[in-house]
Amino acid sequence: MTSRTDRRTSGSSRRHSPGRAQAVNPAQWRQNLERYRALAEEAGRVADPVARENYYQHAEHYLRLIHEAGGQD
């Protein structure tokens, strides 16, 4: 049987897995950047300013990662 402490410890390690946004994969960053830009544009077309801003902020995060890694976009 797993104690509460063991479960909390094992769950926290999953937050930093390579599948997360911070993984060092510039190709994936570019894909995510374009995906969030497209979602933001679509949200703008359907007049959802909150979703639009949210998607642009996500896109900006990936743009920052690309620039910090020395890539251009």
C-alpha positions as CSV (number, residue, x, y, z in Angstrom):
1,M,0.0,0.0,0.0
2,T,1.2,3.5,-0.9
3,S,1.3,6.2,1.8
4,R,0.0,9.7,1.2
5,T,3.5,11.0,1.2
6,D,4.6,8.6,-1.5
7,R,1.7,9.5,-3.7
8,R,2.4,13.2,-3.4
9,T,6.1,12.8,-4.1
10,S,5.5,10.6,-7.2
11,G,2.8,12.9,-8.6
12,S,5.0,16.0,-8.3
13,S,7.8,14.4,-10.4
14,R,5.4,14.1,-13.4
15,R,5.0,17.9,-13.6
16,H,8.5,18.2,-15.0
17,S,8.4,15.4,-17.5
18,P,9.9,15.8,-21.0
19,G,6.4,15.8,-22.6
20,R,5.7,19.2,-21.0
21,A,6.1,22.6,-22.7
22,Q,9.6,23.1,-21.3
23,A,11.0,20.1,-23.2
24,V,14.0,21.1,-25.4
25,N,12.4,20.6,-28.8
26,P,12.4,23.8,-30.9
27,A,10.5,22.1,-33.7
28,Q,7.6,21.4,-31.3
29,W,7.8,24.9,-30.0
30,R,7.3,26.2,-33.6
31,Q,4.3,23.9,-34.1
32,N,2.8,25.1,-30.8
33,L,3.4,28.7,-31.7
34,E,1.6,28.4,-35.0
35,R,-1.2,26.4,-33.4
36,Y,-1.8,29.0,-30.7
37,R,-1.6,31.9,-33.3
38,A,-4.2,30.1,-35.4
39,L,-6.5,29.5,-32.4
40,A,-6.1,33.2,-31.4
41,E,-7.1,34.3,-34.9
42,E,-10.1,32.0,-34.9
43,A,-11.2,33.3,-31.5
44,G,-11.0,36.8,-32.9
45,R,-13.2,35.9,-35.8
46,V,-15.9,34.5,-33.4
47,A,-15.6,37.6,-31.2
48,D,-14.2,35.9,-28.1
49,P,-11.6,38.5,-26.8
50,V,-10.8,36.5,-23.6
51,A,-9.9,33.3,-25.5
52,R,-8.1,35.3,-28.1
53,E,-5.8,37.0,-25.5
54,N,-5.3,33.7,-23.8
55,Y,-4.1,32.0,-27.0
56,Y,-1.9,34.9,-27.9
57,Q,-0.3,34.6,-24.4
58,H,0.4,30.9,-25.0
59,A,1.9,31.8,-28.4
60,E,4.1,34.4,-26.9
61,H,5.4,31.9,-24.4
62,Y,6.6,29.6,-27.3
63,L,8.0,32.6,-29.2
64,R,10.0,33.5,-26.1
65,L,11.4,30.0,-25.9
66,I,12.4,30.0,-29.6
67,H,14.2,33.4,-29.2
68,E,16.0,32.3,-26.0
69,A,17.2,29.2,-27.8
70,G,18.6,31.4,-30.6
71,G,15.9,30.5,-33.2
72,Q,14.2,33.1,-35.4
73,D,10.5,33.4,-36.1
